[in-house]
Amino acid sequence: MKCSKDEVMQYVREDDVKFIRLAFCDVFGKQKNISIMAEELPRAFEHGIAFDASSIKGFGDETHSDLFLHPESETLSVLPWRPEHGKVVRMFSKITYPSGEIHECDTRSLLKRAVQEAEKEGVSFSFGAEQEFYLFLLDQNGKPTKEPYDEAGYMDIAPEDRGENVRREICLTLQQMGIHPESSHHEEGPGQNEIDFRYSDPLAAADQAATFQTVVKTVARRNGLHADFSPKPVENQPGNGFHINLSVKADGGTDLLPQVIAGILSKAAEMTAFLNPLPASYLRFGREKAPRYISWSSENRSQLIRIPAAAGEYRRAELRSPDPAANPYLAFALMIDAGLYGIRNRLELPPAVDENLYRAHPDVLNRLQRIPYTLEKACEQARQSEFIRAHIPAAVLESYCSRQ
């Protein structure tokens, strides 16, 4: 719901809303929340709600631990899995110091800043997310196992695909929240699934990506299953990808997509620590349609960036290296910043690599730059990068690179 503060207050009064969850993400993109009673909403809007930031990863220690959450009214959404009587709603929140200054680890605000920088240049970006996940059985104590829910393969149907009813429930739940999936299907791995979203503005797309994982995990648990978004849940099976589709429009109609792609390619190695933030993230690369080299081509799924076969408003670039452990706010912000770098410097798109890089001759591969192959290598490149230091606060960079 795109609501004003007054409209939110009216909705809460008239629609039997009893609890309001003020949601935010830590620096790694894991969603957190505080639940307040409806009568506390005016105070939340006017002054914010305090919380202990020292208990949130990456938010500092006990020295200056009081931060405030300020709900963003335009992000109001009902949580359909909660009781219909005495409804529960959720709003994403801005994070500030007691002084009102935005906290440097508020990654949603970092994305807002990137969007505003693009607007100053007369440029607007849109994003569409494709996240993969596994469905695993639970043991007799309700603990997750690594036993897949089915043994189906890519785009199989029932009865081999046992996940279709779970995906259906996920899609219907998302629609109840005002989020509209575009398609869903079984993926290559046993028990692996994918649900894709139509493109949206950057903030809405990142909010949807964060909400998606919560909905999937909630619906899976209601069906006696565990949803796993980790980069490589099962050895010798495909990893989970977070393919990010990006399109760009400019005042005057100039085609800026080639310069945007060139900018992202030029900064890809420096951004990798934020797109692939876990040691296990690097086990995906170079296999099962996950890239290993910094290259691009049309339609080719062995590349870092591919241009899908689409026309008009659907023309876009797909970045294929990120995995679902990435914080979508940081990922989208860095892609915008890199795209703007390409625009400002009028970068030319390098030649396309129209080969299957999983089978290419070593002479071809030796001419290409590799994606960093460990988190340690990715952090080395991030720490040495002027681009990263200009766009990522030092506290966020240190949080990521202390995970090695």
Order of alpha helices (4+ residues) and beta strands (2+ residues): alpha-beta-beta-alpha-beta-beta-beta-beta-alpha-beta-beta-alpha-beta-beta-alpha-beta-beta-alpha-beta-beta-beta-alpha-alpha-alpha-alpha-alpha
